[in-house]
Amino acid sequence: MVDLLWLILGLAGLILGGDLLVRGAVSVAQAMRISPMVIGLTLVGFGTSTPELVTSLQAAFAGSPGIAIGNVVGSNIGNIMLILGLAAFLYPVVVDPAALRRDGGVMLATTLLCTGFVLWGTLGRLAGAVLIVLLGAYLLFTILRERRSMTAATALYVAEADLLPGPAPTRLMWPALMALAGLAITILGARFLVSGAVGLAAAAGISETVIGLTIVAIGTSTPELVTTLIAVRKGQGGVAFGNIIGSNIFNILGILGLTALIHPLAVPQQVIGFDIWVMLGATLVMVLFAITGRRIDRREGAFLVTGYAAYLATTLWLG
């Protein structure tokens, strides 16, 4: 019972802390006259993945690689099959072809690279360094390219920056304090979450990997869910789609890369034998749906959500 309480408190802390962190950071960036495109690409697109980052680092230091890796793999699966699927089921998501060609291609490439590293059996510092360097190159390339002209992708990043307004950006003190408070709450929430997840797994007789792939992954993906639903409700399906792509790229290159660089991880056999293939398959299906009709409609959204339910059932059975 105590472990469940820690788990709930941890999830609540991640949701609240992540929201405060992103909103405060966005307001600081606006006050410093940073480009809305850069804000959308980094602080919003990647900032919503902060709960996953902090949780994976906490799990790695706690000696729970199943939670650290399962959190990333499970979050990417959930982003596509649950969050994007649910959004498309409620409001069909229109996809911009230009943004899909570039960022969708990067997401697919990083997913393939992640699959290769996972099949290696160990995510060491070399793999982590490669992923971090690729993240830096992707960010630099994107910022330099988008500053030259207003492309479809640029418009998506600007719209992302407008989705999560924070305090009035005329003064730095309050948004900076909000961001710092959000970071502190996120770190504390991640510690509670990992502690509760480890205890719950032991009490229930299931592996930490399963907990990481399911409860932890879904909980840390809540910011993406909120941002995506806000976007589709406002008729900005492209922003919703771009948010999922950006989050999945950062989960692999940033979160998994930084975690492995700081604390090498042994990949659980369940992830090697099953979950990594589900992540790859979900990515391919997402790209296929986006290409065929330049939108993800309600039937495709229902297919993704149904597939996620089947994935959860299979994961719990294997665990």
SERO-4910 file (N, C-alpha, C, O; in steps of 0.05 Angstrom, whole numbers):
BEGIN
 pado doro    nc1    nc2    nc3   cac1   cac2   cac3    cc1    cc2    cc3    oc1    oc2    oc3
  Met    A     17    -24      0      0      0      0     17     25      0     11     45    -14
  Val    A     39     24     15     57     47     17     70     52    -10     73     75    -19
  Asp    A     78     30    -23     91     32    -50     72     45    -70     80     61    -86
  Leu    A     47     37    -69     27     48    -87     23     78    -82     20     94   -100
  Leu    A     24     86    -56     22    114    -49     46    130    -60     42    152    -72
  Trp    A     70    119    -57     94    132    -69     91    135    -99     98    156   -110
  Leu    A     81    114   -111     77    114   -140     58    136   -149     64    151   -168
  Ile    A     36    139   -135     16    159   -142     27    187   -137     24    205   -153
  Leu    A     41    191   -114     53    217   -108     74    224   -128     77    247   -137
  Gly    A     90    204   -137    110    208   -157     99    217   -183    109    236   -196
  Leu    A     77    204   -192     65    211   -217     53    240   -216     56    255   -235
  Ala    A     41    246   -193     29    273   -190     52    294   -190     48    315   -202
  Gly    A     74    288   -177     97    306   -177    108    310   -205    115    333   -212
  Leu    A    110    289   -221    120    291   -248    102    308   -266    111    325   -281
  Ile    A     76    304   -263     57    319   -279     58    349   -272     60    366   -290
  Leu    A     56    354   -246     57    382   -237     84    395   -243     85    418   -254
  Gly    A    105    382   -236    132    393   -240    138    398   -269    149    418   -276
  Gly    A    132    378   -286    137    381   -314    123    404   -326    134    419   -343
  Asp    A     97    408   -318     81    430   -329     93    457   -320     95    475   -336
  Leu    A    100    460   -294    112    485   -285    138    490   -298    144    513   -305
  Leu    A    154    470   -302    181    473   -314    178    484   -343    192    503   -350
  Val    A    161    471   -359    158    479   -387    146    507   -389    157    524   -404
  Arg    A    125    513   -373    113    540   -375    132    562   -366    134    583   -378
  Gly    A    146    556   -344    165    576   -334    188    581   -354    196    604   -359
  Ala    A    198    559   -365    221    561   -384    212    576   -409    227    592   -420
  Val    A    188    570   -419    178    584   -443    176    614   -438    183    630   -455
  Ser    A    166    622   -414    163    651   -408    191    664   -405    194    687   -414
  Val    A    210    650   -394    237    661   -392    248    665   -420    260    686   -426
  Ala    A    244    645   -438    254    647   -465    241    670   -480    254    684   -495
  Gln    A    215    674   -476    201    696   -489    211    723   -479    214    742   -495
  Ala    A    216    725   -453    227    750   -442    255    756   -453    262    779   -455
  Met    A    270    735   -459    297    739   -470    296    741   -500    317    742   -513
  Arg    A    272    743   -512    268    747   -541    280    725   -557    290    729   -579
  Ile    A    278    700   -547    286    677   -562    265    671   -582    241    673   -576
  Ser    A    272    662   -606    254    656   -628    232    637   -620    238    617   -607
  Pro    A    207    642   -627    185    623   -621    191    595   -633    183    575   -621
  Met    A    204    595   -656    210    569   -669    229    553   -651    225    529   -647
  Val    A    250    566   -640    268    552   -622    254    544   -597    260    522   -586
  Ile    A    236    561   -586    221    553   -562    205    528   -567    204    510   -551
  Gly    A    190    528   -590    174    505   -596    189    480   -600    181    458   -591
  Leu    A    212    482   -614    229    458   -620    241    447   -595    242    422   -591
  Thr    A    251    464   -577    267    454   -554    250    453   -528    246    432   -517
  Leu    A    241    476   -519    229    478   -493    202    463   -492    195    450   -472
  Val    A    186    465   -513    160    452   -513    163    424   -524    154    405   -511
  Gly    A    174    421   -548    176    395   -560    192    375   -544    184    352   -541
  Phe    A    214    385   -532    231    367   -516    226    371   -486    230    352   -471
  Gly    A    216    394   -478    212    399   -450    191    381   -438    192    374   -414
  Thr    A    171    373   -454    150    355   -444    161    328   -438    148    311   -425
  Ser    A    186    322   -447    198    296   -441    215    297   -416    228    277   -409
  Thr    A    215    319   -402    231    321   -377    224    300   -356    243    289   -344
  Pro    A    198    293   -352    193    272   -333    206    245   -340    215    231   -322
  Glu    A    206    239   -366    220    214   -374    249    215   -368    261    195   -359
  Leu    A    262    238   -374    291    241   -369    298    238   -340    315    222   -333
  Val    A    284    252   -323    291    251   -294    285    223   -283    301    213   -267
  Thr    A    263    211   -292    256    184   -282    277    163   -291    285    146   -275
  Ser    A    285    164   -316    305    145   -325    331    148   -311    344    128   -305
  Leu    A    340    173   -306    365    177   -292    362    167   -263    381    154   -253
  Gln    A    340    173   -250    336    163   -223    337    133   -222    349    121   -204
  Ala    A    323    120   -241    322     91   -242    350     79   -247    357     58   -235
  Ala    A    365     92   -265    392     82   -271    410     83   -246    424     63   -240
  Phe    A    409    105   -231    425    108   -207    415     89   -185    431     81   -167
  Ala    A    390     82   -186    379     64   -166    384     34   -173    375     17   -158
  Gly    A    398     29   -195    403      2   -203    379    -13   -214    377    -37   -211
  Ser    A    362      2   -228    338    -10   -240    337     -4   -270    322     12   -280
  Pro    A    355    -18   -286    356    -12   -315    330    -19   -329    324     -7   -350
  Gly    A    314    -38   -318    289    -45   -331    270    -21   -331    255    -17   -351
  Ile    A    270     -6   -309    253     18   -308    264     40   -326    249     54   -340
  Ala    A    291     44   -326    304     65   -341    299     61   -371    291     80   -385
  Ile    A    303     37   -381    300     31   -410    271     27   -417    261     37   -437
  Gly    A    256     13   -400    228      9   -404    212     34   -405    193     36   -420
  Asn    A    221     54   -390    207     80   -390    209     93   -417    189    104   -427
  Val    A    233     92   -430    236    105   -456    221     89   -478    206    101   -493
  Val    A    226     63   -479    213     46   -499    182     47   -496    167     51   -515
  Gly    A    173     44   -471    144     45   -466    132     72   -472    109     74   -481
  Ser    A    147     94   -466    136    121   -472    133    125   -502    113    136   -511
  Asn    A    153    116   -518    151    119   -547    128    103   -558    113    112   -576
  Ile    A    124     79   -548    101     62   -556     75     76   -549     57     78   -565
  Gly    A     73     86   -524     49     99   -515     44    125   -530     21    132   -535
  Asn    A     65    140   -536     62    165   -551     47    160   -578     29    175   -585
  Ile    A     55    139   -591     44    133   -618     17    120   -615     -3    129   -626
  Met    A     16     97   -601     -8     80   -601    -30     91   -583    -54     89   -590
  Leu    A    -23    102   -560    -43    111   -542    -50    141   -546    -73    148   -551
  Ile    A    -29    158   -545    -35    187   -545    -43    196   -573    -64    209   -577
  Leu    A    -27    190   -594    -34    197   -621    -59    183   -630    -76    194   -643
  Gly    A    -62    157   -622    -86    142   -629   -111    154   -617   -131    157   -631
  Leu    A   -109    161   -592   -132    174   -578   -139    201   -590   -162    207   -594
  Ala    A   -118    217   -596   -123    243   -608   -136    240   -635   -155    255   -642
  Ala    A   -126    221   -652   -138    218   -678   -166    207   -677   -183    213   -694
  Phe    A   -172    190   -657   -199    180   -654   -219    202   -647   -242    202   -656
  Leu    A   -209    222   -631   -227    244   -623   -228    265   -645   -250    275   -651
  Tyr    A   -205    272   -656   -204    292   -677   -183    283   -698   -159    283   -692
  Pro    A   -191    275   -722   -172    266   -742   -149    286   -745   -153    310   -747
  Val    A   -124    275   -746   -100    291   -746    -90    294   -775    -83    275   -788
  Val    A    -89    319   -784    -78    325   -810    -48    328   -808    -37    340   -790
  Val    A    -34    316   -827     -4    315   -827      7    332   -849     -2    331   -872
  Asp    A     27    349   -842     40    365   -863     62    349   -876     80    339   -862
  Pro    A     61    345   -902     80    328   -916    109    337   -912    127    320   -909
  Ala    A    114    363   -913    142    373   -911    154    367   -884    176    358   -881
  Ala    A    138    371   -863    147    365   -836    151    335   -832    170    327   -819
  Leu    A    133    319   -844    135    290   -842    161    280   -855    174    263   -844
  Arg    A    167    291   -879    191    281   -894    216    284   -877    233    266   -877
  Arg    A    219    307   -864    244    312   -850    244    300   -821    259    282   -815
  Asp    A    225    310   -805    225    301   -777    216    272   -774    226    257   -757
  Gly    A    197    264   -791    188    236   -791    211    217   -799    214    195   -787
  Gly    A    227    226   -818    250    210   -826    271    207   -804    283    186   -800
  Val    A    275    230   -789    294    229   -767    284    211   -745    299    195   -733
  Met    A    257    212   -739    246    194   -719    250    165   -727    257    148   -710
  Leu    A    245    158   -752    248    131   -761    277    122   -759    283     99   -751
  Ala    A    295    139   -767    324    133   -766    333    128   -737    348    110   -732
  Thr    A    325    146   -719    333    143   -691    321    117   -679    334    105   -662
  Thr    A    297    110   -687    285     86   -677    300     61   -686    304     42   -671
  Leu    A    308     61   -712    325     39   -722    351     38   -708    361     16   -701
  Leu    A    364     61   -703    389     61   -688    386     51   -660    402     35   -651
  Cys    A    365     59   -647    359     50   -620    355     19   -620    365      6   -602
  Thr    A    341      9   -639    337    -20   -641    364    -34   -643    368    -55   -630
  Gly    A    382    -24   -659    409    -36   -662    424    -36   -636    436    -56   -628
  Phe    A    423    -13   -621    437    -12   -596    425    -31   -575    440    -44   -560
  Val    A    398    -33   -575    385    -50   -556    392    -79   -561    397    -95   -542
  Leu    A    393    -87   -586    400   -115   -593    429   -122   -586    436   -145   -584
  Trp    A    445   -101   -583    472   -105   -574    473   -116   -546    492   -130   -538
  Gly    A    453   -110   -530    450   -122   -503    459   -103   -481    450   -107   -458
  Thr    A    475    -83   -487    484    -64   -467    485    -36   -479    495    -32   -501
  Leu    A    474    -17   -465    476     11   -473    498     24   -457    493     33   -434
  Gly    A    522     25   -469    545     36   -455    549     66   -460    533     78   -474
  Arg    A    571     76   -451    577    104   -454    582    112   -483    576    134   -491
  Leu    A    593     94   -499    598     99   -527    571    103   -541    568    122   -557
  Ala    A    552     86   -537    526     88   -549    513    114   -539    500    128   -555
  Gly    A    515    120   -514    503    145   -503    515    169   -516    501    188   -523
  Ala    A    542    169   -520    555    192   -532    546    196   -561    542    218   -570
  Val    A    543    174   -576    534    175   -603    506    187   -605    501    205   -622
  Leu    A    488    179   -587    461    189   -587    460    219   -580    445    234   -592
  Ile    A    476    228   -561    477    256   -553    488    273   -575    477    295   -581
  Val    A    509    264   -589    520    279   -611    500    282   -633    497    303   -645
  Leu    A    485    260   -639    465    261   -660    442    281   -652    432    295   -670
  Leu    A    435    282   -626    415    301   -618    424    330   -622    410    346   -632
  Gly    A    449    335   -615    460    362   -619    461    369   -648    455    392   -656
  Ala    A    469    350   -665    470    355   -694    442    360   -705    438    378   -722
  Tyr    A    422    345   -696    394    349   -705    384    376   -697    372    390   -714
  Leu    A    388    385   -672    379    411   -663    393    433   -679    380    452   -688
  Leu    A    419    431   -683    434    452   -697    425    454   -726    420    476   -736
  Phe    A    422    431   -739    413    430   -767    385    443   -769    380    458   -788
  Thr    A    367    435   -751    340    445   -752    339    476   -749    325    490   -764
  Ile    A    353    486   -728    352    514   -723    364    530   -746    353    551   -753
  Leu    A    387    521   -756    399    536   -779    382    536   -803    380    556   -817
  Arg    A    369    513   -809    352    511   -833    327    528   -830    319    542   -848
  Glu    A    314    526   -807    289    540   -804    292    570   -801    273    585   -806
  Arg    A    315    580   -793    319    608   -791    321    621   -819    317    645   -822
  Arg    A    328    605   -839    331    616   -866    304    623   -879    302    642   -895
  Ser    A    284    607   -873    258    612   -885    236    600   -868    240    582   -852
  Met    A    212    611   -871    188    601   -856    177    576   -871    161    579   -889
  Thr    A    186    553   -862    176    528   -874    152    518   -858    145    529   -837
  Ala    A    141    496   -868    118    483   -853    127    475   -825    112    478   -806
  Ala    A    151    464   -823    161    455   -797    165    478   -778    159    476   -754
  Thr    A    174    501   -789    177    525   -772    151    533   -761    148    540   -737
  Ala    A    130    533   -777    103    540   -768     94    522   -746     81    531   -727
  Leu    A    101    496   -747     93    478   -727    106    484   -700     94    484   -679
  Tyr    A    132    491   -701    147    497   -677    136    523   -664    134    525   -640
  Val    A    130    543   -681    119    568   -670     92    562   -657     86    573   -635
  Ala    A     75    546   -670     49    539   -658     52    524   -632     36    528   -614
  Glu    A     72    507   -630     77    492   -605     84    512   -583     75    508   -560
  Ala    A     99    533   -589    107    553   -569     82    567   -558     82    576   -535
  Asp    A     61    570   -575     37    585   -567     18    568   -551     -1    578   -539
  Leu    A     22    541   -551      4    523   -537      5    525   -507    -15    522   -493
  Leu    A     29    531   -496     33    530   -467     42    557   -457     65    559   -449
  Pro    A     25    577   -457     34    603   -446     38    601   -416     24    588   -402
  Gly    A     58    616   -407     64    617   -378     58    645   -368     42    659   -379
  Pro    A     72    653   -346     68    680   -336     77    701   -356     92    695   -375
  Ala    A     67    725   -353     74    746   -372    104    749   -373    117    751   -352
  Pro    A    116    748   -397    144    747   -400    158    774   -397    181    778   -407
  Thr    A    146    794   -384    158    820   -381    180    820   -359    198    836   -360
  Arg    A    178    802   -340    197    800   -318    207    771   -317    192    752   -322
  Leu    A    233    768   -310    245    742   -309    241    727   -283    242    703   -282
  Met    A    237    742   -261    238    729   -234    217    707   -231    224    685   -224
  Trp    A    192    714   -235    171    695   -230    172    670   -248    170    648   -239
  Pro    A    175    674   -275    178    650   -292    202    633   -285    202    609   -288
  Ala    A    224    647   -278    248    632   -271    244    615   -245    252    592   -244
  Leu    A    231    628   -225    224    613   -201    205    590   -207    207    568   -195
  Met    A    186    594   -225    168    573   -233    183    550   -245    177    527   -239
  Ala    A    201    556   -263    217    535   -276    234    519   -256    235    495   -257
  Leu    A    246    534   -237    263    521   -217    246    503   -199    253    481   -192
  Ala    A    223    514   -191    204    498   -174    195    473   -189    193    452   -177
  Gly    A    189    476   -214    180    454   -230    202    432   -232    196    408   -231
  Leu    A    227    441   -236    249    422   -237    252    407   -211    255    383   -211
  Ala    A    250    421   -188    253    409   -162    230    389   -157    235    367   -147
  Ile    A    206    396   -164    183    378   -160    186    354   -178    179    331   -170
  Thr    A    195    358   -202    199    335   -221    220    316   -210    215    291   -211
  Ile    A    242    326   -200    263    308   -189    252    293   -165    256    268   -163
  Leu    A    238    307   -147    227    293   -124    206    273   -132    205    251   -122
  Gly    A    189    280   -152    168    262   -161    180    237   -174    170    215   -170
  Ala    A    202    240   -189    215    217   -201    227    198   -180    226    174   -183
  Arg    A    237    210   -159    248    193   -137    226    177   -124    229    153   -119
  Phe    A    204    189   -118    181    175   -107    171    154   -126    165    131   -118
  Leu    A    169    161   -152    159    142   -172    176    117   -174    166     95   -175
  Val    A    202    121   -176    220     98   -179    219     81   -154    218     56   -156
  Ser    A    219     93   -131    218     78   -106    192     62   -104    193     38    -97
  Gly    A    170     75   -111    144     61   -110    142     39   -131    131     18   -126
  Ala    A    153     44   -155    152     24   -176    168     -1   -169    159    -23   -174
  Val    A    192      3   -158    209    -20   -150    195    -36   -129    193    -61   -131
  Gly    A    184    -23   -109    170    -37    -87    145    -51    -97    139    -73    -89
  Leu    A    130    -38   -115    105    -50   -126    111    -74   -143     97    -94   -141
  Ala    A    133    -73   -158    140    -96   -175    148   -120   -157    140   -142   -163
  Ala    A    163   -115   -136    170   -137   -118    146   -148   -104    143   -173   -101
  Ala    A    127   -131    -95    104   -141    -81     85   -156   -100     72   -176    -91
  Ala    A     83   -148   -125     65   -161   -144     77   -185   -157     63   -200   -171
  Gly    A    103   -188   -154    116   -211   -167    120   -208   -197    122   -228   -211
  Ile    A    122   -183   -206    127   -179   -235    153   -163   -237    163   -152   -218
  Ser    A    164   -163   -261    190   -151   -265    189   -120   -265    168   -109   -270
  Glu    A    211   -108   -258    213    -79   -258    209    -69   -287    199    -47   -292
  Thr    A    218    -85   -306    216    -77   -334    187    -73   -342    180    -54   -356
  Val    A    169    -91   -333    141    -88   -339    129    -63   -327    114    -49   -340
  Ile    A    137    -57   -302    128    -33   -289    138     -8   -305    123     11   -309
  Gly    A    163     -9   -314    174     13   -329    160     17   -356    155     40   -364
  Leu    A    153     -5   -369    140     -4   -395    111      5   -394    100     15   -413
  Thr    A     98      1   -371     69      6   -369     64     31   -351     60     53   -361
  Ile    A     63     27   -325     55     48   -307     73     72   -308     64     95   -310
  Val    A     99     67   -307    118     90   -307    117    104   -334    117    129   -335
  Ala    A    117     89   -356    117    101   -383     92    117   -388     94    139   -398
  Ile    A     69    107   -380     44    122   -384     44    147   -367     36    168   -376
  Gly    A     53    144   -342     53    167   -324     71    190   -334     63    213   -333
  Thr    A     95    183   -342    114    203   -351    106    215   -378    117    236   -386
  Ser    A     88    202   -393     80    212   -419     56    231   -417     46    241   -437
  Thr    A     46    236   -393     23    253   -389     26    281   -402      7    291   -413
  Pro    A     50    295   -399     53    321   -412     48    320   -443     35    337   -454
  Glu    A     58    299   -456     53    296   -484     23    292   -490     13    303   -509
  Leu    A     10    277   -473    -19    273   -476    -34    300   -474    -51    305   -491
  Val    A    -28    316   -454    -41    341   -450    -36    360   -474    -55    371   -485
  Thr    A    -10    362   -482     -3    380   -505    -17    371   -530    -27    388   -546
  Thr    A    -17    345   -535    -29    334   -560    -59    339   -561    -70    347   -581
  Leu    A    -73    334   -539   -102    338   -538   -109    368   -541   -129    375   -553
  Ile    A    -93    385   -529    -98    414   -532    -95    422   -561   -111    437   -572
  Ala    A    -75    411   -574    -70    418   -602    -92    409   -620   -102    425   -637
  Val    A   -101    384   -618   -122    374   -636   -149    388   -630   -165    392   -648
  Arg    A   -153    394   -605   -178    408   -598   -179    436   -610   -201    446   -617
  Lys    A   -156    448   -614   -154    474   -627   -152    472   -657   -149    492   -671
  Gly    A   -154    448   -668   -153    444   -696   -124    445   -707   -120    448   -731
  Gln    A   -104    442   -690    -76    442   -698    -65    414   -698    -47    407   -682
  Gly    A    -76    397   -716    -67    369   -717    -38    366   -723    -25    348   -714
  Gly    A    -27    385   -740      1    383   -747     19    387   -723     40    374   -720
  Val    A     10    405   -704     25    409   -680     25    384   -662     45    376   -651
  Ala    A      1    371   -661     -1    346   -645     17    325   -657     31    311   -642
  Phe    A     17    322   -683     34    302   -696     64    309   -691     80    291   -685
  Gly    A     71    334   -695     99    342   -691    108    339   -662    131    333   -657
  Asn    A     90    343   -643     97    340   -615    104    311   -609    123    305   -594
  Ile    A     89    292   -620     95    263   -617    122    257   -629    138    243   -617
  Ile    A    127    266   -653    153    261   -667    176    272   -650    196    259   -645
  Gly    A    173    298   -642    195    310   -627    200    296   -600    223    292   -592
  Ser    A    179    288   -587    182    274   -562    196    247   -565    214    240   -550
  Asn    A    189    232   -586    201    206   -591    230    208   -598    247    192   -590
  Ile    A    237    229   -614    265    234   -621    281    240   -596    303    229   -591
  Phe    A    270    258   -579    285    265   -555    287    242   -535    307    239   -521
  Asn    A    266    226   -533    267    203   -515    290    185   -521    304    176   -503
  Ile    A    295    180   -547    317    162   -555    344    176   -553    362    167   -540
  Leu    A    346    199   -568    372    212   -570    380    225   -543    403    224   -535
  Gly    A    361    239   -531    367    254   -507    366    238   -481    386    236   -466
  Ile    A    343    226   -476    340    212   -450    356    186   -449    372    182   -431
  Leu    A    353    169   -469    368    144   -469    398    150   -472    415    137   -460
  Gly    A    404    170   -489    433    177   -493    446    187   -468    467    178   -460
  Leu    A    433    206   -454    445    218   -430    446    197   -407    466    196   -393
  Thr    A    425    181   -405    425    160   -384    447    141   -388    461    134   -369
  Ala    A    451    131   -413    472    112   -418    499    124   -415    518    111   -406
  Leu    A    502    150   -422    528    163   -420    536    166   -391    559    163   -384
  Ile    A    517    172   -373    522    175   -345    525    149   -330    542    145   -313
  His    A    507    130   -337    505    104   -323    499     82   -343    475     78   -349
  Pro    A    519     67   -353    513     46   -373    492     26   -363    489     21   -339
  Leu    A    476     16   -382    452      0   -375    453    -27   -389    460    -28   -413
  Ala    A    446    -48   -375    442    -74   -387    413    -76   -396    395    -70   -380
  Val    A    409    -83   -421    382    -84   -432    367   -109   -424    378   -131   -428
  Pro    A    344   -108   -412    329   -131   -403    321   -148   -428    317   -138   -450
  Gln    A    320   -175   -424    314   -193   -446    286   -188   -457    282   -192   -481
  Gln    A    267   -181   -441    240   -176   -451    240   -153   -471    226   -155   -491
  Val    A    256   -132   -466    257   -110   -485    270   -119   -511    260   -112   -533
  Ile    A    291   -135   -509    304   -145   -533    286   -163   -550    285   -161   -574
  Gly    A    271   -180   -536    256   -200   -550    228   -191   -559    217   -203   -578
  Phe    A    218   -170   -547    190   -162   -554    186   -132   -557    177   -123   -578
  Asp    A    191   -117   -536    182    -89   -535    196    -71   -556    183    -53   -567
  Ile    A    222    -76   -561    235    -59   -580    223    -63   -608    223    -44   -624
  Trp    A    213    -87   -614    201    -92   -640    173    -79   -641    165    -70   -663
  Val    A    159    -78   -619    134    -64   -618    138    -34   -624    123    -22   -638
  Met    A    159    -23   -611    165      6   -616    172     11   -645    162     30   -656
  Leu    A    188     -6   -657    195     -3   -685    170     -6   -703    166      9   -721
  Gly    A    154    -27   -697    130    -31   -713    110     -8   -710     98      0   -730
  Ala    A    107      3   -686     88     25   -682     98     50   -698     82     64   -709
  Thr    A    124     54   -698    136     77   -713    130     74   -743    123     93   -756
  Leu    A    134     50   -753    130     45   -782    100     48   -789     94     60   -810
  Val    A     82     38   -772     53     41   -777     45     71   -776     29     80   -793
  Met    A     56     86   -757     50    114   -755     58    129   -781     43    145   -792
  Val    A     83    124   -790     92    136   -815     75    128   -839     69    144   -856
  Leu    A     68    102   -840     51     92   -862     24    106   -862     15    114   -883
  Phe    A     11    108   -839    -15    121   -837    -12    150   -846    -30    161   -861
  Ala    A      9    163   -838     13    192   -845     18    196   -874      9    216   -886
  Ile    A     32    177   -887     38    180   -916     14    174   -933      9    189   -952
  Thr    A     -1    154   -926    -22    145   -944    -44    165   -949    -53    169   -971
  Gly    A    -53    178   -928    -75    197   -931    -68    225   -923    -86    243   -922
  Arg    A    -43    230   -915    -34    255   -904    -51    263   -880    -53    287   -874
  Arg    A    -62    243   -867    -77    248   -842    -80    221   -828    -77    200   -840
  Ile    A    -85    222   -803    -91    198   -787   -120    201   -778   -126    219   -762
  Asp    A   -137    185   -790   -166    188   -785   -175    172   -761   -159    159   -747
  Arg    A   -201    172   -756   -212    160   -732   -209    129   -733   -203    117   -712
  Arg    A   -212    117   -756   -208     88   -757   -179     80   -751   -174     61   -737
  Glu    A   -160     95   -761   -132     90   -755   -126     96   -726   -111     81   -714
  Gly    A   -138    117   -715   -135    122   -687   -146     99   -670   -133     91   -650
  Ala    A   -169     89   -677   -181     66   -662   -163     42   -664   -160     27   -645
  Phe    A   -151     38   -688   -133     15   -692   -108     17   -673   -100     -2   -661
  Leu    A    -97     42   -671    -74     46   -654    -81     41   -624    -66     28   -610
  Val    A   -103     52   -616   -111     48   -587   -117     19   -581   -109      9   -560
  Thr    A   -130      5   -599   -136    -23   -595   -110    -39   -594   -106    -57   -578
  Gly    A    -91    -32   -612    -65    -45   -612    -50    -40   -586    -36    -58   -576
  Tyr    A    -53    -16   -575    -40    -11   -549    -52    -28   -527    -37    -37   -509
  Ala    A    -78    -31   -527    -90    -48   -507    -80    -77   -509    -75    -90   -488
  Ala    A    -77    -86   -533    -66   -113   -538    -37   -115   -529    -29   -135   -517
  Tyr    A    -22    -94   -534      6    -93   -525      8    -94   -494     24   -109   -484
  Leu    A     -8    -79   -480     -8    -79   -451    -15   -107   -440     -1   -116   -422
  Ala    A    -35   -119   -452    -43   -146   -443    -20   -166   -447    -15   -183   -430
  Thr    A     -7   -165   -470     15   -183   -476     39   -177   -457     52   -196   -447
  Thr    A     45   -152   -452     67   -145   -435     63   -155   -407     81   -167   -395
  Leu    A     39   -152   -396     33   -162   -369     34   -192   -369     42   -204   -349
  Trp    A     25   -205   -390     26   -234   -391     55   -244   -392     62   -264   -379
  Leu    A     72   -230   -407    101   -238   -408    115   -233   -382    134   -246   -375
  Gly    A    106   -212   -368    119   -204   -343    112   -221   -319    122   -217   -297
***
